[in-house]
């Protein structure tokens, strides 16, 4: 389930496979991308797959965002028809993910999972890209990007309990969560 959510978020850029048939399922598209990237083709988009996607994007002059979007899929040789089949399956999978899996997908979308990331404007900080007011509203003190990852996870969980996925409007849509 999480793998499909992360695919929607764009984390499927870690393979360089041959074009796949149009009837390919979302899980098959993930596996095809993983095969193309030379990582374990298990259909789960984990840290190894995400790292391979970023390396592939960097080596091929693509935007290095760890997202397996249309340009990355095309560069990998995964057919556009396969890519189109994934979002619907990913959206269904996202609906049934538990809160921690959903938070993981949101963190990957927001910061690539980097708890020290600070946005270019400096406004959004940490793994979940909190602004300071939101961070304080869930009990955080100081700079979210300087807080331990476990604290960021706990504060994000509190925010999810309070406001749901709509607290992250862009990424919750990307991972297929209702907002």
N, C-alpha and C positions, 0 to 999 in steps of 0.2 A: 504494500500500500504506500509506504513512504517513498519507495523508489519511483513510483508513478508521480507522486506529488513533486518530488525533486526534479523529475524530468520536465514537468510543466514549468517549474521555476527556472529551468534552463541548465540543470546540472548534467545533462546527457552528452556533453561534448567530448567524451573520452575514447572514441573508437575511430578507426579508419577502415570500414568494411565495404565490401562490394555492394552495389545497389540491391535493394531488397524488393520483393514483389509488392504490388499495390495492396494486396489483402493482408499485409503484415499487421500483427497486433502491436499494441504499445510495448508489451514485454519483449516481443521479437525485435522491435526497433531499438530498444535499449541494448539488447544483446548484440545486435548488428553493430551498433556504435562501439560497444565495448570490444568486440572482435577487431574492428578497424583500428582501435586505439592500442590494441595489444595488451589489454588487461583482462582479468578473469571475466568471462561472459556469463555472469550469473543473473543478469537482469536487475540487479540492485545498484542504485547510484549512490555509492559511498565515497569516502575520502579519496581512495585510489582512483576511481573513475573521474571525480572532479579535478584532481591534480593532473591527470592525463589530458583532460579537456583543455585546461589552461595551457599546458605545454603545447598541445596541438594548435591552439589558437595563436599563441605567440609565434610558433614556428611557421605558421601559414599567413601571417599578416592580418589576422582577424582581430576584432575587438576582444581583448582578454578579460572576459567577465565570468568564465566558468559556466556560461549558459549554453545549452545545446539548442540553439535556435535554428532557424532555417538556413542561414549562411554556414554555420558550423556543420549541420547535417549534410548539406550539399557538398561541402569541402571533404567530408568524410566518405562520401559516396553512398550515403543512405538516401534512398529515394524520397522525393517530396511527398509521394502518396503515403509512405510509411510515417513520415513526420506528421501528416494531417490526421492519421488515425490515432495518434497518441493523446492529444489534449482531451478528447472525450473520455477515454479510459482513465486518464490522470485525474480529471475532475471527479469521476465516480470514486476513484480510490481516495482522493483527498477528503471526500465527504465522510468516509468511514475511518479515517485515521484518528488515533487518540490525540489528546492535547499535546503530549510531549513530542510526538512525531510531527504534528502540525507546527509546533514551535521550532523544531529542528529545520523544517522546510523553510519557514519564515526567516530564521537566522541565516540560512544559506543564501536566500534571496537578498536579504538586507545587507549582509556584510561578507558573504562567502564563508560565514562561520567564524570570522576573526573577531575575538573579543576586544582587541585593541584598536579596531578601525575607527577613524574619525572622518566624517564626510569632508569634502573639499571646502564647504562653507564653514566647517567647524561646529555646526549646529547639532548634528546627529552623531551619536557616539556609542561605540561598543558593538557587541554582537547583534543586538536587536535595534540598533540605531535609535536609541532613546534621545529625546531632547531633555534638557535638564529639568524642566517643569514636570514632564511625565515621570521621569526618574524619581523625583522627590514625591510625586503623588502616590507612588507605590512603595514608599519607605526608604528609597535610596538616598545616600549622602555623597557629596563630592562628585567626581567625574565618573560617569558610567564606564568609560573606556579604561579607567584605572582600577575598577572593581574586579575582584576575582570572577572568573567565568561562572562559577557555581552561584555567586550572588546575582549575576546578570540573568542566569537561567531562572532563579527563584523569583526575581522581580518581574521578569517577562511572564512567568506563570501567573503571578498575581494580576498583572495587567490583562492577560487572557481571560482570567476568571471574571474580572470586572467589566471588560468591554468587548470581549470576544475578538475574533480575527480582524474586526474593523479597526482596531488600534494600529494595524499595519495595512492601510487601504490598498496600496499598490501591490505589495507582495502577497497579501492574502488572495487577491484576484489571480495573480500569476500562479499560485499553487493550487488554485481551484477551490479555495475555502469560501464558504458563504460569508459575506461580511455584513 
